[in-house]
Amino acid sequence: MYSKEQTKKLQNETTALLKKKELAPKDIDSIREVLRFHEHRYYILNDPLISDFEYDQLYKALEKIETENPALITLDSPTQRVAKGLTKDFPTVPHLVPMLSLSNSYNTDDLLDFDRKARELTKENKIEYCVEPKFDGASISLIYENDLLVRGATRGDGVEGDDITTNIKQIKSIPLSAKFSDYGLELVEIRGEVLINKNNFKKYNEQMMEQGLPPLANPRNASAGTLRIKDPKEVAKRSLEAFVYNISYHTTLRGKNVAKELDTHSGSLEILWELGFRSPQKDKRVFKGIEAVIKYCEEFEVMRDDLAYEIDGMVIKVNEVALQDKLGMTSHHPRWAIACKFKARQATSKLLGVEFQVGRTGAVTPVAKLEPVAIGGVTVSSISIHNEDYIKEKDLRIGDSVLIERAGDVIPQIVKSLPEVRTGREKKILFPNHCPVCESKLFREEGEAVWRCVNIECPAQVVERIIHFTSKDAMDIRGFGDANVRKFYALGILKDIPGIYELNYKKIGELEGFGERSITNLQTAISNSKKQPLHRLIYALGIRFVGETTAKTLAHSVNHLLDFQNYSLEDLQNLEDIGPKVGGSIYHFFRNRDNIKMIRQLETLGLKLKNEKKEHAKGGNLTGQSFLFTGTLPTLKRSDAEEMVEKNGGTLLSGVSSKLNYLVVGEDAGSKLEKAKKINSVKIISEAEFLKMLN
């Protein structure tokens, strides 16, 4: 529909409009044109060129101009209809009720104005609102008839969507049948959102990167893309989940009365919860008046990053259905609901250059330097662009305009470049052949996406290994920090990991910023680190592919760390959750003379290489039993519960398998629970049952 020239022109026009402090009636044709263009990119091509926040800015500006100048409203304005158009990968089906967009609010004034209009139209002094999280996933519509799921569809253009029933059935949080008849309902249409749990998303991306494949951009895009995969088996692998948030349409069974709970939105959410759906039951709140609503939205934004799922705001709905009907809707959005959006987490920026950094394993990582841009309250100016293949996959060039995203606790990343607006002055990114620090030749193993410097004495690797060794999850030497490690190394005060325990404090005392107290604190932290258990030391050594869980498995299997010199590759692979790749890495680490020399030095300096817990835990109540925890436990922290297992002779596993004895389940348990149900040998227990076993 749009040529390259038109695309470039409209994207430049978009940038110009977004930079204007205030848009005026004379801009109205231009705003409409760029909005239509971006709707096409979003709904038809599934390839947006701007963030949702930037689109909303332009849409709200158009709404404001049309409200103040009604004579300028045209029938084809983006404000007068839902964006049209669908992909043709799946059959197209009509929704029973249009899936309209929500009006968006980014400040308190918008919410106060929404409340004022609602009270004026309903002639109510104070309105009761239901507030719930606005999940940031892919919207779906579900139809149940005579208690059976008969259809699932994407949002599409709001009027019609893609029939994805087969893929919907792969999502285990969506019941294949539900007793709507108990509530007097025959035909029911439900609205919901398909999501990927943050942890599952992270694990999936780690698997992708291990295979040398580029990671998925974000949970939302991953959810939407998965729903359109034609192989249902592949859909099932992605561990999608769904939350439903509205009963949009229903018919009544002959001779039955509809349940009274359906008189309110909050009541319908409770019905859905009771029928086995995941609804925002736990986080929804009902308030009388907008003031309490505003306060709750502000409180929830602070908790945003602690949630298991991505949300981008809160949805405020008039709770009484009778008042909803009275308020009605426009062609674009219902008048009885509004989205209170949180700070934007996507934005466009310019790629100014690329720096190549060397990590502790020798991996050379390109880091994009960007024109600083604020996303979600944080200014972003640097982003890892992973490896050479990733650069080619994203078609990144120096000088490119790029769409970037920061979602929750996920590290900011480039979603894509915008080649449509290139000027011709952009430069290709050339990956180096030699290490940017020590100039050794780089190597890339077959099947890997990463180029590595294999010079173990490379200064960059030495520094990164020391930083990892002192980090919180490793030896936890507080007061050291990245900056001090780099400073001490540059000045020759620190040369390697054993050198941490042989520091010249007199020299450090001569440095600016190091007084008597800071030196005493550093000495104490270093001394305390000698008491760390063996699994922390193993993790601190930075053995490739060995994370915290694998480090614990290794620590539990030996009496002394250097016992691993005598382990064959087969012996290592017989340990829990250790495969050929991880086993090979451990095997070669303990066959390296320099590594053995370093470990002996550390023992001489007072670090613990013996597994003191092994003998102590032999007679514990959990000896010989393996455990895994999932969900939020009622009273225990996950780390405390895992420590209890270890102290009582049990072992911890990192995943569900036939080797697992007990899965301890808390609230909001995810895919681990579903997997465990399929393995008869795994016993599923609660926290209370776990504590009973200890006693």
C-alpha positions in Angstrom: 0.0 0.0 0.0 2.8 2.4 0.8 5.9 2.8 -1.4 9.4 3.2 0.1 9.3 6.9 -0.7 5.9 7.4 0.9 7.0 5.4 4.0 10.1 7.6 4.4 8.1 10.8 3.9 5.5 9.8 6.5 8.0 8.6 9.1 9.8 11.9 8.7 6.5 13.7 9.0 5.7 11.7 12.2 9.0 12.8 13.7 8.3 16.4 12.9 4.8 16.3 14.5 6.1 14.6 17.6 8.7 17.3 18.1 6.2 20.1 17.9 5.3 21.5 21.4 1.6 21.9 20.4 -0.3 20.7 17.4 -2.9 23.1 15.8 -5.9 22.8 13.5 -3.6 23.5 10.5 -1.8 20.2 11.3 -5.0 18.1 11.2 -4.6 16.6 7.7 -1.0 15.7 8.4 -1.9 14.0 11.7 -4.7 11.9 10.1 -2.4 10.8 7.3 0.4 9.6 9.6 -2.1 7.9 12.0 -3.5 5.9 9.1 0.0 5.0 8.0 0.9 3.7 11.5 -2.4 1.9 11.8 -1.5 0.0 8.6 2.0 -0.8 9.9 0.5 -2.0 13.2 -2.7 -3.9 12.2 -1.8 -5.1 8.7 2.0 -5.6 8.6 2.4 -6.3 12.3 5.5 -4.1 12.0 5.1 -0.8 13.9 7.6 2.1 13.3 6.7 4.1 16.4 6.0 3.2 20.1 2.4 2.9 21.4 3.1 6.1 23.5 4.1 8.1 20.5 1.0 6.9 18.6 -1.2 7.8 21.5 0.3 11.3 21.7 -0.7 12.0 18.1 -4.1 10.3 18.5 -5.0 12.4 21.6 -3.8 15.6 19.8 -6.2 14.8 16.9 -9.0 14.1 19.3 -8.4 17.5 21.1 -8.4 19.4 17.8 -11.6 17.8 16.6 -13.3 18.3 20.0 -12.5 22.0 19.8 -13.3 22.3 16.1 -16.3 19.9 15.4 -16.6 21.3 11.9 -13.2 19.7 11.0 -14.4 16.1 11.8 -14.6 13.9 8.8 -16.1 10.4 8.4 -12.8 8.8 7.6 -10.9 10.3 10.5 -9.0 7.7 12.6 -11.1 8.9 15.6 -14.4 7.8 13.9 -13.6 4.2 13.3 -11.5 1.2 14.4 -8.5 0.6 12.2 -9.4 -1.8 9.4 -7.5 -4.6 7.9 -6.3 -8.1 8.7 -3.6 -10.6 7.8 -4.9 -13.6 5.9 -2.9 -16.3 7.6 -6.0 -17.6 9.4 -9.8 -17.6 8.5 -11.5 -14.3 9.4 -14.4 -14.4 11.8 -16.6 -11.6 13.2 -16.8 -10.7 16.9 -20.2 -10.8 18.5 -19.5 -7.4 19.9 -16.8 -5.1 18.5 -13.5 -5.1 20.5 -13.0 -1.4 20.8 -9.9 0.3 22.0 -9.8 2.1 25.3 -9.3 5.8 25.8 -5.9 6.4 27.3 -4.9 8.6 30.2 -1.3 9.6 31.2 -2.0 12.0 34.1 -4.4 12.7 36.9 -6.2 15.4 35.0 -7.4 12.9 32.4 -8.9 10.6 35.1 -10.6 13.5 36.8 -12.1 14.6 33.5 -13.2 11.0 32.7 -15.0 10.9 36.1 -16.6 14.3 35.6 -18.1 13.3 32.3 -19.3 10.0 33.6 -21.1 11.7 36.5 -22.6 14.3 34.3 -23.9 11.7 31.8 -25.3 9.3 34.5 -26.4 12.1 36.9 -24.6 10.3 39.7 -22.9 12.1 42.6 -20.3 9.4 43.0 -19.6 6.5 40.8 -18.3 3.0 41.8 -15.3 2.0 39.8 -13.5 -1.4 39.3 -9.7 -1.1 38.8 -7.5 -3.9 37.4 -4.1 -4.3 35.8 -3.8 -3.6 32.0 -2.0 -6.7 30.8 0.5 -6.0 28.0 0.0 -9.0 25.8 -2.1 -10.1 22.8 -5.8 -9.5 22.9 -8.2 -12.4 22.3 -11.9 -13.1 22.1 -13.3 -16.5 23.3 -16.8 -17.9 22.6 -18.4 -20.6 24.8 -21.7 -22.2 23.7 -23.5 -24.6 26.0 -20.5 -24.6 28.3 -18.0 -25.6 25.6 -15.2 -23.5 24.0 -16.2 -23.2 20.4 -14.0 -20.4 19.1 -10.9 -18.3 19.9 -10.0 -15.3 17.8 -7.4 -12.4 17.8 -8.6 -8.8 18.1 -7.9 -8.1 14.5 -9.4 -4.8 13.5 -11.9 -4.8 16.4 -14.8 -6.0 14.2 -13.2 -9.1 12.8 -10.3 -11.2 13.9 -8.3 -14.3 13.0 -9.7 -17.7 14.0 -7.0 -19.2 16.2 -9.1 -21.8 18.0 -6.6 -24.6 17.6 -3.8 -22.5 19.1 -6.0 -21.2 21.8 -6.6 -24.8 23.0 -2.8 -25.1 23.6 -3.1 -22.6 26.4 -3.8 -24.6 29.5 -5.1 -21.6 31.5 -8.1 -21.5 29.1 -10.7 -24.1 30.1 -12.0 -26.2 27.2 -15.4 -26.2 29.1 -16.9 -24.1 31.8 -20.3 -24.3 33.6 -21.7 -21.0 32.4 -25.1 -22.8 32.5 -24.9 -22.7 36.4 -25.2 -18.9 36.0 -28.1 -19.0 33.5 -25.9 -18.4 30.4 -26.1 -20.1 27.1 -23.8 -18.2 24.6 -20.9 -16.2 26.1 -18.2 -14.0 24.5 -15.2 -13.3 26.8 -12.3 -10.8 26.3 -8.8 -11.6 27.5 -5.1 -11.2 27.0 -2.5 -13.8 26.1 0.8 -13.4 27.9 4.2 -15.0 28.6 5.4 -15.1 32.1 8.6 -13.0 32.5 10.6 -16.0 33.8 9.4 -18.2 30.9 10.2 -15.5 28.4 13.7 -15.1 29.9 14.3 -18.9 29.8 13.0 -19.1 26.2 15.4 -16.3 25.1 18.3 -17.9 26.9 17.6 -21.1 24.9 17.4 -19.1 21.7 20.7 -17.4 22.3 22.4 -20.7 23.3 21.4 -22.0 19.9 22.9 -18.9 18.3 19.5 -17.5 17.4 18.3 -13.9 18.0 16.1 -13.5 21.1 12.5 -12.5 20.9 12.0 -8.7 21.3 9.5 -8.6 24.2 6.8 -10.7 25.9 4.0 -8.9 24.1 5.4 -9.4 20.6 6.3 -13.0 21.5 2.7 -13.6 22.6 1.1 -12.1 19.4 3.6 -13.9 17.1 3.0 -17.3 18.9 -0.7 -17.1 18.4 -0.2 -17.0 14.6 2.2 -20.0 14.4 0.7 -22.6 12.3 2.1 -25.6 14.2 0.1 -26.1 17.5 3.0 -28.1 19.0 5.3 -25.2 18.6 2.7 -22.9 20.3 2.5 -25.3 23.2 6.3 -25.0 23.7 6.0 -21.3 24.4 4.2 -21.7 27.7 1.5 -19.1 26.9 -1.0 -18.1 29.6 -4.2 -16.1 29.4 -6.1 -13.7 31.7 -9.7 -12.9 30.9 -11.1 -9.6 32.0 -14.6 -9.1 30.6 -17.8 -10.8 29.6 -18.6 -8.8 26.5 -21.8 -10.6 25.4 -24.1 -13.3 26.7 -27.5 -14.9 26.0 -29.8 -16.4 28.6 -30.8 -20.1 28.9 -34.5 -20.6 28.4 -36.3 -20.8 31.7 -33.3 -19.6 33.8 -32.5 -16.3 35.4 -29.1 -14.7 34.9 -26.9 -14.6 38.0 -27.1 -11.3 39.9 -23.3 -11.1 39.9 -23.5 -10.0 36.2 -25.0 -6.7 37.3 -21.5 -5.5 38.0 -18.2 -5.8 36.2 -16.4 -7.0 39.4 -19.1 -9.6 39.8 -18.5 -11.0 36.3 -14.8 -11.3 37.1 -15.6 -13.3 40.2 -17.8 -15.6 38.1 -14.9 -16.1 35.6 -12.6 -16.9 38.5 -15.0 -19.4 40.0 -15.3 -21.1 36.6 -11.6 -21.7 36.5 -10.4 -18.8 34.4 -7.5 -16.6 35.3 -9.0 -13.2 35.9 -7.4 -10.2 37.6 -9.3 -11.3 40.8 -6.3 -10.8 43.1 -5.3 -7.3 42.0 -8.7 -5.9 41.1 -10.2 -3.3 43.5 -13.6 -1.6 43.7 -13.7 2.0 44.9 -16.4 4.6 45.3 -15.1 7.8 43.8 -12.1 8.6 41.5 -9.8 9.8 44.2 -9.2 6.3 45.7 -8.8 5.0 42.1 -6.0 7.5 41.4 -4.2 6.5 44.6 -4.4 2.8 43.8 -3.0 3.4 40.2 0.0 5.3 41.7 0.6 2.5 44.2 0.4 -0.2 41.6 2.9 1.5 39.2 5.6 1.2 41.9 4.9 -2.6 42.1 4.9 -3.0 38.4 8.4 -4.7 38.1 7.6 -7.2 40.9 4.8 -8.8 38.9 5.2 -12.1 37.1 3.7 -10.5 33.9 4.2 -7.3 31.9 1.5 -4.6 32.5 1.5 -1.2 30.9 -1.1 0.5 33.1 -4.4 0.1 34.9 -7.9 -0.1 33.5 -10.7 1.8 35.2 -14.3 0.6 34.5 -17.6 1.9 35.8 -18.6 -1.1 37.9 -22.4 -1.1 37.5 -23.4 -2.6 34.1 -26.6 -0.5 34.0 -24.5 2.7 34.2 -22.2 1.3 31.5 -25.2 0.8 29.2 -26.3 4.4 30.0 -22.9 5.8 29.1 -22.6 3.8 25.9 -19.7 4.1 23.5 -18.2 6.0 20.6 -17.1 4.3 17.4 -13.6 4.0 18.9 -13.9 3.4 22.6 -16.5 2.8 25.5 -17.3 5.9 27.5 -17.4 3.8 30.7 -13.8 2.7 30.7 -10.4 4.3 30.5 -6.8 3.1 30.6 -4.4 4.8 33.0 -1.1 4.2 31.2 2.2 4.0 33.0 5.4 5.7 31.9 6.3 4.8 28.3 8.8 1.9 27.8 9.3 2.2 24.1 10.8 5.1 22.2 12.7 5.9 19.0 16.4 7.0 19.0 19.5 7.2 16.8 22.3 4.6 16.8 25.4 6.8 17.1 28.2 4.1 17.2 29.2 0.7 18.4 31.8 -0.3 21.1 33.1 -3.9 21.4 33.5 -5.1 25.0 35.3 -8.3 26.1 33.6 -10.4 28.9 35.1 -12.8 31.5 34.7 -15.8 29.1 36.4 -13.9 26.3 33.1 -13.3 24.5 33.2 -10.1 22.4 29.9 -8.2 22.7 29.0 -5.2 20.6 27.3 -2.4 22.5 25.2 0.2 20.7 25.7 3.8 21.7 22.5 5.7 21.4 21.2 9.3 21.4 20.0 9.4 25.1 16.3 8.8 25.4 14.0 8.4 28.5 12.0 5.2 28.7 10.0 4.2 31.8 11.7 6.9 33.9 15.2 5.7 32.9 17.5 7.4 30.4 19.0 4.8 28.0 22.1 5.6 26.0 23.8 2.1 25.7 22.3 -1.3 24.7 23.9 -4.6 24.1 23.4 -5.9 20.5 24.6 -9.4 21.4 26.6 -10.7 18.4 27.4 -10.4 14.7 24.4 -12.5 13.6 22.1 -10.3 15.7 23.4 -7.2 13.9 22.8 -8.8 10.5 19.3 -10.1 11.6 18.2 -6.6 12.7 20.0 -4.9 9.8 21.6 -2.4 12.1 23.8 0.4 10.8 25.5 3.4 12.4 23.2 6.4 11.9 20.0 4.3 11.9 16.8 5.4 13.6 15.9 2.5 15.9 12.9 1.5 18.0 14.0 0.5 21.5 12.2 -1.0 24.5 12.7 -1.4 28.2 10.1 -3.8 29.7 10.0 -4.4 33.4 13.3 -5.8 34.7 14.3 -6.7 31.2 17.5 -5.0 29.9 16.8 -2.4 27.3 17.1 -3.7 23.7 16.7 -2.6 20.1 13.4 -4.0 18.7 14.4 -3.1 15.2 16.0 -0.6 12.8 13.9 1.7 10.7 15.4 1.3 7.2 12.5 3.2 5.7 13.9 6.5 6.9 17.6 6.1 5.9 19.3 9.0 4.3 22.1 7.0 2.6 24.8 8.3 5.0 24.4 5.3 7.4 27.4 3.0 7.8 27.6 -0.8 8.1 28.8 -2.2 11.4 32.1 -4.0 10.9 32.8 -6.8 13.5 36.5 -6.9 14.5 38.9 -9.8 13.6 41.1 -9.2 16.6 40.4 -8.6 20.3 39.8 -4.8 20.9 41.8 -5.0 24.2 44.8 -7.4 23.7 44.7 -7.6 19.9 44.7 -11.5 19.9 42.9 -13.1 16.9 39.2 -13.8 17.6 37.7 -17.3 17.1 34.2 -18.5 16.7 33.3 -22.1 17.5 31.1 -24.0 15.1 27.5 -23.8 16.1 28.0 -20.6 18.2 27.1 -17.1 17.4 29.8 -15.5 19.6 33.3 -14.5 18.6 35.8 -15.0 21.5 39.3 -13.9 22.6 41.0 -17.1 23.7 43.9 -15.3 25.4 43.2 -16.1 29.1 45.6 -13.3 30.1 43.6 -10.7 28.2 43.3 -7.7 30.7 39.6 -7.3 30.0 38.8 -10.9 30.8 40.9 -10.8 34.0 39.0 -7.7 35.2 35.6 -9.1 34.4 36.5 -12.4 36.2 37.4 -10.5 39.3 34.2 -8.4 39.1 32.2 -11.6 38.9 34.1 -13.2 41.8 33.3 -10.2 44.1 29.7 -9.8 43.0 26.7 -10.2 45.3 25.6 -13.6 44.2 29.1 -14.9 44.2 31.5 -14.1 47.1 29.5 -11.0 48.0 32.5 -8.7 48.8 30.7 -5.5 49.6 32.5 -2.2 49.0 34.6 -3.6 46.1 32.3 -2.8 43.2 33.2 -2.6 39.5 34.8 0.8 39.7 37.2 -0.2 42.4 38.2 -3.4 40.7 39.0 -1.5 37.5 40.9 1.2 39.4 43.0 -1.3 41.5 43.8 -3.3 38.3 44.8 -0.2 36.3 47.1 0.9 39.2 48.7 -2.5 39.6 47.3 -3.0 43.1 45.2 -6.0 42.0 46.3 -8.5 39.2 44.2 -11.6 39.7 41.5 -13.3 41.9 43.9 -14.5 44.6 45.2 -11.0 44.8 41.9 -9.9 46.4 43.2 -11.6 49.6 46.7 -10.0 49.4 45.8 -6.4 48.9 48.2 -3.7 49.9 46.0 -1.6 52.1 48.7 1.0 52.6 48.7 1.8 48.9 44.9 1.9 48.8 44.9 4.4 51.7 46.9 6.8 49.5 44.1 6.9 47.0 41.5 9.6 47.0 38.2 8.5 48.6 39.7 5.8 50.7 39.7 6.8 54.4 40.3 4.6 57.4 36.6 3.6 57.7 36.3 2.5 54.0 39.5 0.5 54.2 38.3 -1.2 57.4 35.0 -2.1 55.8 36.7 -3.5 52.7 39.0 -5.6 54.9 36.0 -7.0 56.9 34.1 -7.8 53.7 37.1 -9.6 52.2 37.7 -11.5 55.4 34.0 -12.5 55.7 34.0 -13.8 52.1 36.4 -16.6 53.2 33.5 -18.1 55.2 31.2 -18.4 52.1 29.9 -21.9 51.4 31.5 -24.0 48.6 28.6 -23.5 46.1 29.2 -19.7 46.2 32.9 -20.2 45.5 32.1 -22.6 42.6 29.8 -20.0 41.1 32.3 -17.2 41.7 35.0 -19.1 39.7 33.0 -18.2 36.6 33.0 -21.6 35.0 31.2 -21.3 31.7 27.6 -22.4 31.7 27.7 -22.9 35.5 24.9 -20.9 37.2 23.9 -20.8 40.9 21.8 -23.9 40.7 24.4 -26.0 38.9 27.0 -24.7 41.4 24.9 -26.1 44.3 24.6 -29.5 42.5 28.4 -29.6 42.1 29.0 -28.6 45.7 26.8 -31.3 47.0 28.5 -34.0 45.0 32.1 -33.7 46.4 33.8 -33.5 49.8 36.5 -31.2 48.4 36.5 -28.9 45.3 39.6 -30.4 43.8 37.9 -33.9 43.7 36.6 -32.7 40.3 40.1 -33.3 38.9 39.2 -37.0 39.1 35.7 -36.8 37.6 35.3 -38.1 34.0 33.0 -36.4 31.6 30.6 -39.3 32.1 30.7 -38.8 35.9 29.8 -35.2 35.5 26.9 -36.0 33.2 25.5 -38.4 35.8 25.0 -35.4 38.1 21.5 -33.7 38.2 20.7 -31.4 35.2 24.3 -31.5 33.8 24.4 -32.3 30.1 27.2 -32.7 27.6 27.8 -28.9 27.1 27.9 -28.0 30.8 29.7 -31.2 31.7 32.4 -30.5 29.0 32.9 -27.0 30.3 33.4 -28.2 33.9 35.7 -31.1 32.8 38.0 -28.8 30.8 38.1 -26.2 33.6 39.4 -28.7 36.1 42.0 -30.0 33.6 43.5 -26.5 33.2 46.8 -26.1 35.3 46.3 -22.4 35.8 42.8 -22.9 37.2 44.1 -25.6 39.6 47.0 -23.4 40.7 44.5 -20.5 41.4 42.2 -22.8 43.4 45.2 -24.1 45.6 46.2 -20.5 46.2 42.7 -19.6 47.4 42.8 -22.5 49.8 46.1 -21.4 51.2 44.7 -17.9 51.6 41.9 -19.3 53.8 38.9 -20.0 51.5 36.8 -23.1 52.1 37.1 -25.8 49.5 35.5 -28.5 51.6 31.8 -29.3 51.6 31.0 -28.9 55.3 27.3 -29.2 54.8 27.6 -32.7 53.2 28.4 -34.6 56.4 26.2 -32.4 58.6 23.1 -33.0 56.4 23.4 -36.8 56.0 21.0 -37.5 58.8 18.4 -34.9 57.9 14.8 -35.6 57.4 15.0 -34.9 53.6 18.1 -37.0 52.9 17.8 -38.6 49.4 14.8 -36.5 48.4 14.8 -33.9 45.6 12.8 -30.7 45.7 11.7 -27.8 43.4 9.7 -24.7 44.4 7.2 -22.8 42.1 4.9 -19.9 42.7 4.8 -17.5 45.7 5.0 -19.3 49.0 2.6 -18.1 51.8 5.2 -17.5 54.5 8.6 -18.5 53.3 11.0 -16.8 51.0 12.1 -19.1 48.1 15.8 -18.8 49.2 15.0 -19.7 52.8 12.9 -22.7 51.8 15.8 -23.9 49.5 18.3 -23.5 52.4 16.0 -25.7 54.6 16.1 -28.4 52.0 19.9 -28.4 51.9 20.3 -28.2 55.6 18.1 -31.3 56.0 20.0 -33.4 53.5 17.7 -32.8 50.4 18.8 -31.7 47.0 17.4 -29.0 44.7 16.6 -29.4 41.1 16.3 -26.6 38.5 13.4 -28.1 36.5 10.6 -30.7 36.5 11.7 -34.2 35.4 11.3 -37.8 36.5 14.2 -37.3 38.9 12.1 -34.9 40.9 10.5 -36.2 44.1 8.6 -33.2 45.4 7.2 -30.0 43.7 6.3 -27.5 46.5 3.6 -25.2 45.1 2.7 -21.6 46.1 0.3 -19.0 44.7 0.4 -18.3 40.9 2.3 -21.5 40.1 3.1 -21.7 36.4 4.1 -24.2 33.8 6.1 -26.3 36.3 2.9 -27.3 38.0 1.3 -28.4 34.7 4.4 -30.4 33.7 4.6 -32.1 37.2 0.9 -33.2 36.9 1.9 -35.3 33.9 4.7 -37.2 35.8 3.2 -39.7 38.2 6.3 -40.0 40.3 6.4 -36.3 41.2 4.5 -35.5 44.4 2.8 -32.1 44.4 2.7 -30.6 48.0 2.0 -27.3 49.7 4.3 -25.2 51.9 2.5 -26.6 55.0 3.1 -30.2 53.9 6.8 -29.3 53.2 7.2 -27.9 56.7 5.5 -30.9 58.2 8.2 -33.1 56.4 10.9 -31.1 58.1 9.4 -31.8 61.6 
